[in-house]
Amino acid sequence: MTTPDSTAPDSSLPAAARPCATPADLFARLRSLGVDVTTHEHEAVFTVEESRHLRGLLPGWHSKNLFLRNKKGQAWLVVCEEERRVDLKALGDLLGAGRLSFGSPDRLMEALGVTPGSVTPFAIINDDARQVTIVLDADMMRHGTLHFHPLVNTMTTAIEPAGLLGFIASCGHEPHIVDLDPVTLPAEDAPAGG
């Protein structure tokens, strides 16, 4: 007779109610999958604008990560190229989600175990309950190296698209790779925060 492992996280609990993965846990998972990554440490950055000065050090595609929810409380993590301006109404229609709005910091912590400024597809490691639907920008996934925070905003990790997909699958999620061109606003029409 075997007994349950008391050190394993209870996946029925929201991320905020159980120990969340650390960057070290994330890197160990990636190593176990044979996924090569490179990580750079830097000062804390909270927005795409604040992180622009790192571009020369980190060649490749950089993202913005939108934690969204609808009126029914369903959550999405939309990962897109950093310059893309997304029309949330059109995105909700495209995803069949209805009206979408940004999730609160409390909901973000509850679902993905990270704080604003550290939102990343790597946070799916904390979504054992599979509450969050992950959406990846198809254009971004066709290119080379991608950059994301490894659960904290004081580091940036470079990963290839195939490695990201393998990691997401290892967390029990199936990402939706979506052409976001139909929901992209021209830069001059983009609302603040969009």
C-alpha atoms as an extended CHARMM CRD file, in Angstrom:
* protein
*
       194  EXT
         1         1  MET       CA              0.0000000000        0.0000000000        0.0000000000  PROA      1               0.0000000000
         2         2  THR       CA              1.3490000000        3.4120000000       -0.9050000000  PROA      2               0.0000000000
         3         3  THR       CA              0.6470000000        6.6300000000        0.9020000000  PROA      3               0.0000000000
         4         4  PRO       CA              0.1890000000        9.9900000000       -0.7780000000  PROA      4               0.0000000000
         5         5  ASP       CA              3.3220000000       12.1150000000       -1.0870000000  PROA      5               0.0000000000
         6         6  SER       CA              2.7760000000       14.8200000000        1.5080000000  PROA      6               0.0000000000
         7         7  THR       CA              5.2750000000       17.0830000000       -0.2690000000  PROA      7               0.0000000000
         8         8  ALA       CA              3.3430000000       17.1300000000       -3.5500000000  PROA      8               0.0000000000
         9         9  PRO       CA              1.2270000000       20.2610000000       -4.0300000000  PROA      9               0.0000000000
        10        10  ASP       CA             -2.5080000000       19.7850000000       -3.7310000000  PROA      10              0.0000000000
        11        11  SER       CA             -3.6480000000       20.5980000000       -7.2780000000  PROA      11              0.0000000000
        12        12  SER       CA             -7.2050000000       21.1900000000       -6.0660000000  PROA      12              0.0000000000
        13        13  LEU       CA             -6.0110000000       24.3390000000       -4.2980000000  PROA      13              0.0000000000
        14        14  PRO       CA             -5.5580000000       27.6100000000       -6.1990000000  PROA      14              0.0000000000
        15        15  ALA       CA             -1.9370000000       28.6210000000       -6.8400000000  PROA      15              0.0000000000
        16        16  ALA       CA             -2.0560000000       31.3140000000       -4.1410000000  PROA      16              0.0000000000
        17        17  ALA       CA             -3.0650000000       28.7350000000       -1.4710000000  PROA      17              0.0000000000
        18        18  ARG       CA             -0.1520000000       26.3670000000       -2.0940000000  PROA      18              0.0000000000
        19        19  PRO       CA              3.5830000000       26.7550000000       -2.5970000000  PROA      19              0.0000000000
        20        20  CYS       CA              4.2320000000       28.1250000000       -6.0640000000  PROA      20              0.0000000000
        21        21  ALA       CA              7.1140000000       27.1610000000       -8.3170000000  PROA      21              0.0000000000
        22        22  THR       CA             10.2860000000       29.1800000000       -8.0520000000  PROA      22              0.0000000000
        23        23  PRO       CA             12.6500000000       29.9900000000      -10.9170000000  PROA      23              0.0000000000
        24        24  ALA       CA             14.8150000000       27.0870000000       -9.7070000000  PROA      24              0.0000000000
        25        25  ASP       CA             11.7990000000       24.7450000000       -9.9650000000  PROA      25              0.0000000000
        26        26  LEU       CA             11.0900000000       26.0340000000      -13.4600000000  PROA      26              0.0000000000
        27        27  PHE       CA             14.6920000000       25.5420000000      -14.6090000000  PROA      27              0.0000000000
        28        28  ALA       CA             14.7070000000       22.0270000000      -13.1480000000  PROA      28              0.0000000000
        29        29  ARG       CA             11.5240000000       21.1950000000      -15.1060000000  PROA      29              0.0000000000
        30        30  LEU       CA             13.0500000000       22.5620000000      -18.3200000000  PROA      30              0.0000000000
        31        31  ARG       CA             16.2590000000       20.5540000000      -17.7480000000  PROA      31              0.0000000000
        32        32  SER       CA             14.2380000000       17.3860000000      -17.1350000000  PROA      32              0.0000000000
        33        33  LEU       CA             12.5480000000       17.9610000000      -20.5060000000  PROA      33              0.0000000000
        34        34  GLY       CA             15.8760000000       18.5150000000      -22.2470000000  PROA      34              0.0000000000
        35        35  VAL       CA             14.9420000000       22.1030000000      -23.1110000000  PROA      35              0.0000000000
        36        36  ASP       CA             17.9090000000       24.4300000000      -23.4580000000  PROA      36              0.0000000000
        37        37  VAL       CA             17.4200000000       27.9620000000      -22.1800000000  PROA      37              0.0000000000
        38        38  THR       CA             19.6290000000       30.9470000000      -21.4410000000  PROA      38              0.0000000000
        39        39  THR       CA             18.7560000000       33.2830000000      -18.5830000000  PROA      39              0.0000000000
        40        40  HSD       CA             19.9600000000       36.8300000000      -17.9700000000  PROA      40              0.0000000000
        41        41  GLU       CA             19.5920000000       38.6260000000      -14.6510000000  PROA      41              0.0000000000
        42        42  HSD       CA             18.7190000000       42.3440000000      -14.6470000000  PROA      42              0.0000000000
        43        43  GLU       CA             16.9660000000       44.9920000000      -12.5740000000  PROA      43              0.0000000000
        44        44  ALA       CA             13.2430000000       44.5510000000      -12.0620000000  PROA      44              0.0000000000
        45        45  VAL       CA             11.1660000000       45.5900000000      -15.0870000000  PROA      45              0.0000000000
        46        46  PHE       CA              7.3960000000       45.8910000000      -14.9110000000  PROA      46              0.0000000000
        47        47  THR       CA              6.3720000000       46.9430000000      -18.4170000000  PROA      47              0.0000000000
        48        48  VAL       CA              7.3880000000       46.4090000000      -22.0380000000  PROA      48              0.0000000000
        49        49  GLU       CA              8.5900000000       50.0260000000      -22.0990000000  PROA      49              0.0000000000
        50        50  GLU       CA             10.8640000000       49.5080000000      -19.0670000000  PROA      50              0.0000000000
        51        51  SER       CA             12.4190000000       46.4130000000      -20.6250000000  PROA      51              0.0000000000
        52        52  ARG       CA             13.2880000000       47.9670000000      -24.0070000000  PROA      52              0.0000000000
        53        53  HSD       CA             16.8540000000       48.8230000000      -22.9950000000  PROA      53              0.0000000000
        54        54  LEU       CA             17.5750000000       45.0830000000      -22.6560000000  PROA      54              0.0000000000
        55        55  ARG       CA             16.9410000000       44.4020000000      -26.3570000000  PROA      55              0.0000000000
        56        56  GLY       CA             20.5850000000       44.7140000000      -27.4050000000  PROA      56              0.0000000000
        57        57  LEU       CA             21.5490000000       42.1010000000      -24.8120000000  PROA      57              0.0000000000
        58        58  LEU       CA             18.6880000000       39.7570000000      -25.6560000000  PROA      58              0.0000000000
        59        59  PRO       CA             18.1950000000       39.3000000000      -29.4020000000  PROA      59              0.0000000000
        60        60  GLY       CA             15.0050000000       37.5850000000      -30.4890000000  PROA      60              0.0000000000
        61        61  TRP       CA             11.2780000000       38.0840000000      -29.9510000000  PROA      61              0.0000000000
        62        62  HSD       CA              9.9900000000       39.7600000000      -26.8140000000  PROA      62              0.0000000000
        63        63  SER       CA              6.4630000000       39.3870000000      -25.5550000000  PROA      63              0.0000000000
        64        64  LYS       CA              3.6840000000       40.9890000000      -23.6850000000  PROA      64              0.0000000000
        65        65  ASN       CA              1.5160000000       38.6870000000      -21.6140000000  PROA      65              0.0000000000
        66        66  LEU       CA             -2.1130000000       39.5590000000      -20.9900000000  PROA      66              0.0000000000
        67        67  PHE       CA             -3.9460000000       37.8920000000      -18.1070000000  PROA      67              0.0000000000
        68        68  LEU       CA             -7.6160000000       38.2030000000      -19.0290000000  PROA      68              0.0000000000
        69        69  ARG       CA            -10.9780000000       36.9940000000      -17.7800000000  PROA      69              0.0000000000
        70        70  ASN       CA            -14.5790000000       37.0800000000      -18.8930000000  PROA      70              0.0000000000
        71        71  LYS       CA            -17.8050000000       37.6630000000      -16.9780000000  PROA      71              0.0000000000
        72        72  LYS       CA            -18.0840000000       33.9450000000      -16.2130000000  PROA      72              0.0000000000
        73        73  GLY       CA            -14.7080000000       34.0440000000      -14.4440000000  PROA      73              0.0000000000
        74        74  GLN       CA            -12.8880000000       32.0160000000      -17.1020000000  PROA      74              0.0000000000
        75        75  ALA       CA             -9.2410000000       33.0540000000      -17.4480000000  PROA      75              0.0000000000
        76        76  TRP       CA             -6.9160000000       33.3650000000      -20.4420000000  PROA      76              0.0000000000
        77        77  LEU       CA             -3.2290000000       34.0860000000      -20.7390000000  PROA      77              0.0000000000
        78        78  VAL       CA             -2.6010000000       35.6890000000      -24.1290000000  PROA      78              0.0000000000
        79        79  VAL       CA              1.0780000000       35.7500000000      -25.1000000000  PROA      79              0.0000000000
        80        80  CYS       CA              1.8710000000       38.0040000000      -28.0400000000  PROA      80              0.0000000000
        81        81  GLU       CA              4.6890000000       39.9810000000      -29.5930000000  PROA      81              0.0000000000
        82        82  GLU       CA              5.4170000000       43.0430000000      -27.4580000000  PROA      82              0.0000000000
        83        83  GLU       CA              4.4390000000       45.6210000000      -30.1000000000  PROA      83              0.0000000000
        84        84  ARG       CA              1.0720000000       44.0500000000      -30.9020000000  PROA      84              0.0000000000
        85        85  ARG       CA             -1.8950000000       46.1920000000      -29.8320000000  PROA      85              0.0000000000
        86        86  VAL       CA             -4.8350000000       43.9040000000      -29.1600000000  PROA      86              0.0000000000
        87        87  ASP       CA             -8.4970000000       44.9310000000      -29.3850000000  PROA      87              0.0000000000
        88        88  LEU       CA             -9.9320000000       43.0740000000      -26.3780000000  PROA      88              0.0000000000
        89        89  LYS       CA            -13.5030000000       43.1270000000      -27.7120000000  PROA      89              0.0000000000
        90        90  ALA       CA            -12.4210000000       41.5830000000      -31.0180000000  PROA      90              0.0000000000
        91        91  LEU       CA            -10.1620000000       39.1160000000      -29.1640000000  PROA      91              0.0000000000
        92        92  GLY       CA            -13.0830000000       37.9750000000      -27.0060000000  PROA      92              0.0000000000
        93        93  ASP       CA            -15.1210000000       37.3820000000      -30.1590000000  PROA      93              0.0000000000
        94        94  LEU       CA            -12.2360000000       35.5330000000      -31.8500000000  PROA      94              0.0000000000
        95        95  LEU       CA            -11.7610000000       33.2380000000      -28.8360000000  PROA      95              0.0000000000
        96        96  GLY       CA            -15.4880000000       32.7240000000      -28.2480000000  PROA      96              0.0000000000
        97        97  ALA       CA            -14.9530000000       34.1180000000      -24.7680000000  PROA      97              0.0000000000
        98        98  GLY       CA            -17.3510000000       37.0360000000      -24.8080000000  PROA      98              0.0000000000
        99        99  ARG       CA            -16.2920000000       40.3020000000      -23.2600000000  PROA      99              0.0000000000
       100       100  LEU       CA            -12.7430000000       40.1460000000      -21.8780000000  PROA      100             0.0000000000
       101       101  SER       CA            -11.1120000000       42.4000000000      -19.3050000000  PROA      101             0.0000000000
       102       102  PHE       CA             -7.8340000000       42.3500000000      -17.4310000000  PROA      102             0.0000000000
       103       103  GLY       CA             -7.7280000000       40.0470000000      -14.4110000000  PROA      103             0.0000000000
       104       104  SER       CA             -6.9220000000       41.6000000000      -11.0440000000  PROA      104             0.0000000000
       105       105  PRO       CA             -3.5720000000       41.0470000000       -9.2990000000  PROA      105             0.0000000000
       106       106  ASP       CA             -5.3670000000       38.8250000000       -6.7600000000  PROA      106             0.0000000000
       107       107  ARG       CA             -6.8830000000       36.6560000000       -9.4910000000  PROA      107             0.0000000000
       108       108  LEU       CA             -3.5170000000       36.5220000000      -11.2540000000  PROA      108             0.0000000000
       109       109  MET       CA             -1.8350000000       35.2740000000       -8.0750000000  PROA      109             0.0000000000
       110       110  GLU       CA             -4.6430000000       32.8130000000       -7.4140000000  PROA      110             0.0000000000
       111       111  ALA       CA             -4.5290000000       31.3230000000      -10.9140000000  PROA      111             0.0000000000
       112       112  LEU       CA             -0.8520000000       31.5260000000      -11.9190000000  PROA      112             0.0000000000
       113       113  GLY       CA              1.0790000000       32.2850000000       -8.7430000000  PROA      113             0.0000000000
       114       114  VAL       CA              2.8200000000       35.3990000000      -10.1020000000  PROA      114             0.0000000000
       115       115  THR       CA              2.5120000000       39.1390000000       -9.6000000000  PROA      115             0.0000000000
       116       116  PRO       CA              1.9480000000       41.8810000000      -12.1920000000  PROA      116             0.0000000000
       117       117  GLY       CA              5.1740000000       42.5240000000      -14.0800000000  PROA      117             0.0000000000
       118       118  SER       CA              6.1040000000       38.8290000000      -13.8900000000  PROA      118             0.0000000000
       119       119  VAL       CA              3.3080000000       37.4220000000      -16.0650000000  PROA      119             0.0000000000
       120       120  THR       CA              4.7330000000       34.7540000000      -18.3370000000  PROA      120             0.0000000000
       121       121  PRO       CA              3.7220000000       31.5540000000      -20.0980000000  PROA      121             0.0000000000
       122       122  PHE       CA              6.1040000000       29.8040000000      -17.6820000000  PROA      122             0.0000000000
       123       123  ALA       CA              3.5760000000       30.5520000000      -14.8990000000  PROA      123             0.0000000000
       124       124  ILE       CA              1.3960000000       27.7950000000      -16.3070000000  PROA      124             0.0000000000
       125       125  ILE       CA              3.6150000000       25.5390000000      -14.1460000000  PROA      125             0.0000000000
       126       126  ASN       CA              1.4910000000       26.7740000000      -11.2100000000  PROA      126             0.0000000000
       127       127  ASP       CA             -1.8770000000       26.0660000000      -12.8650000000  PROA      127             0.0000000000
       128       128  ASP       CA             -2.2970000000       22.4280000000      -11.8220000000  PROA      128             0.0000000000
       129       129  ALA       CA             -6.0700000000       22.9000000000      -11.8020000000  PROA      129             0.0000000000
       130       130  ARG       CA             -5.9420000000       23.9890000000      -15.4650000000  PROA      130             0.0000000000
       131       131  GLN       CA             -8.0190000000       27.1090000000      -14.8230000000  PROA      131             0.0000000000
       132       132  VAL       CA             -6.2310000000       29.1950000000      -17.4600000000  PROA      132             0.0000000000
       133       133  THR       CA             -6.4370000000       28.8300000000      -21.2410000000  PROA      133             0.0000000000
       134       134  ILE       CA             -3.1460000000       29.7840000000      -22.8510000000  PROA      134             0.0000000000
       135       135  VAL       CA             -3.1920000000       31.5560000000      -26.2210000000  PROA      135             0.0000000000
       136       136  LEU       CA              0.0210000000       32.0210000000      -28.2040000000  PROA      136             0.0000000000
       137       137  ASP       CA              0.4730000000       34.5220000000      -31.0240000000  PROA      137             0.0000000000
       138       138  ALA       CA              0.9310000000       32.4160000000      -34.1900000000  PROA      138             0.0000000000
       139       139  ASP       CA              3.2430000000       35.0020000000      -35.7530000000  PROA      139             0.0000000000
       140       140  MET       CA              5.5120000000       34.9800000000      -32.6970000000  PROA      140             0.0000000000
       141       141  MET       CA              5.6560000000       31.1770000000      -32.6710000000  PROA      141             0.0000000000
       142       142  ARG       CA              6.9460000000       31.0760000000      -36.2630000000  PROA      142             0.0000000000
       143       143  HSD       CA             10.1240000000       32.8940000000      -35.3220000000  PROA      143             0.0000000000
       144       144  GLY       CA             13.2840000000       32.0510000000      -33.4390000000  PROA      144             0.0000000000
       145       145  THR       CA             14.2300000000       32.7750000000      -29.8740000000  PROA      145             0.0000000000
       146       146  LEU       CA             11.4720000000       33.9460000000      -27.5280000000  PROA      146             0.0000000000
       147       147  HSD       CA             12.0400000000       35.8160000000      -24.2580000000  PROA      147             0.0000000000
       148       148  PHE       CA              9.9630000000       35.5320000000      -21.0880000000  PROA      148             0.0000000000
       149       149  HSD       CA             10.3980000000       36.2050000000      -17.3880000000  PROA      149             0.0000000000
       150       150  PRO       CA             11.0380000000       32.9610000000      -15.4680000000  PROA      150             0.0000000000
       151       151  LEU       CA              8.3120000000       33.6920000000      -12.8530000000  PROA      151             0.0000000000
       152       152  VAL       CA             10.0940000000       36.8410000000      -11.6090000000  PROA      152             0.0000000000
       153       153  ASN       CA             10.7640000000       40.1330000000      -13.3780000000  PROA      153             0.0000000000
       154       154  THR       CA             14.4380000000       40.3220000000      -12.4390000000  PROA      154             0.0000000000
       155       155  MET       CA             15.4280000000       37.7550000000      -15.0580000000  PROA      155             0.0000000000
       156       156  THR       CA             14.6430000000       37.0140000000      -18.6940000000  PROA      156             0.0000000000
       157       157  THR       CA             14.8680000000       33.5230000000      -20.1650000000  PROA      157             0.0000000000
       158       158  ALA       CA             15.3920000000       32.7630000000      -23.8580000000  PROA      158             0.0000000000
       159       159  ILE       CA             13.6930000000       29.6560000000      -25.2440000000  PROA      159             0.0000000000
       160       160  GLU       CA             12.9110000000       28.2860000000      -28.6890000000  PROA      160             0.0000000000
       161       161  PRO       CA              9.2260000000       27.8720000000      -29.6930000000  PROA      161             0.0000000000
       162       162  ALA       CA              9.4440000000       24.0530000000      -29.6920000000  PROA      162             0.0000000000
       163       163  GLY       CA             10.8430000000       24.1130000000      -26.1620000000  PROA      163             0.0000000000
       164       164  LEU       CA              8.0370000000       26.3900000000      -24.9940000000  PROA      164             0.0000000000
       165       165  LEU       CA              5.4220000000       24.0710000000      -26.4970000000  PROA      165             0.0000000000
       166       166  GLY       CA              7.0400000000       21.0420000000      -24.8610000000  PROA      166             0.0000000000
       167       167  PHE       CA              7.0880000000       22.8080000000      -21.5050000000  PROA      167             0.0000000000
       168       168  ILE       CA              3.4230000000       23.8220000000      -21.7570000000  PROA      168             0.0000000000
       169       169  ALA       CA              2.4490000000       20.2450000000      -22.6700000000  PROA      169             0.0000000000
       170       170  SER       CA              4.4190000000       18.9420000000      -19.6710000000  PROA      170             0.0000000000
       171       171  CYS       CA              2.2020000000       21.1230000000      -17.4680000000  PROA      171             0.0000000000
       172       172  GLY       CA             -0.9210000000       19.4190000000      -18.8300000000  PROA      172             0.0000000000
       173       173  HSD       CA             -2.0340000000       22.3260000000      -21.0170000000  PROA      173             0.0000000000
       174       174  GLU       CA             -2.7090000000       22.4900000000      -24.7140000000  PROA      174             0.0000000000
       175       175  PRO       CA             -2.0250000000       25.9940000000      -26.0050000000  PROA      175             0.0000000000
       176       176  HSD       CA             -4.1520000000       27.6320000000      -28.6600000000  PROA      176             0.0000000000
       177       177  ILE       CA             -1.8930000000       29.0640000000      -31.3640000000  PROA      177             0.0000000000
       178       178  VAL       CA             -3.9610000000       31.8530000000      -32.8520000000  PROA      178             0.0000000000
       179       179  ASP       CA             -3.4950000000       34.3430000000      -35.6850000000  PROA      179             0.0000000000
       180       180  LEU       CA             -3.9520000000       37.6370000000      -33.8380000000  PROA      180             0.0000000000
       181       181  ASP       CA             -3.7040000000       39.8420000000      -36.9240000000  PROA      181             0.0000000000
       182       182  PRO       CA             -7.5220000000       40.2050000000      -37.1630000000  PROA      182             0.0000000000
       183       183  VAL       CA             -7.6580000000       41.6390000000      -33.5980000000  PROA      183             0.0000000000
       184       184  THR       CA             -4.6250000000       43.9090000000      -33.8650000000  PROA      184             0.0000000000
       185       185  LEU       CA             -5.1500000000       47.6600000000      -33.7310000000  PROA      185             0.0000000000
       186       186  PRO       CA             -2.9670000000       50.1380000000      -35.6010000000  PROA      186             0.0000000000
       187       187  ALA       CA             -0.5730000000       51.7820000000      -33.1380000000  PROA      187             0.0000000000
       188       188  GLU       CA             -2.3930000000       55.1540000000      -33.3230000000  PROA      188             0.0000000000
       189       189  ASP       CA             -5.7470000000       53.5260000000      -32.4650000000  PROA      189             0.0000000000
       190       190  ALA       CA             -4.4760000000       51.4570000000      -29.5710000000  PROA      190             0.0000000000
       191       191  PRO       CA             -6.0070000000       52.2130000000      -26.1710000000  PROA      191             0.0000000000
       192       192  ALA       CA             -3.6620000000       52.7070000000      -23.2340000000  PROA      192             0.0000000000
       193       193  GLY       CA             -2.7490000000       49.3410000000      -21.7260000000  PROA      193             0.0000000000
       194       194  GLY       CA             -3.9840000000       47.4670000000      -24.8120000000  PROA      194             0.0000000000
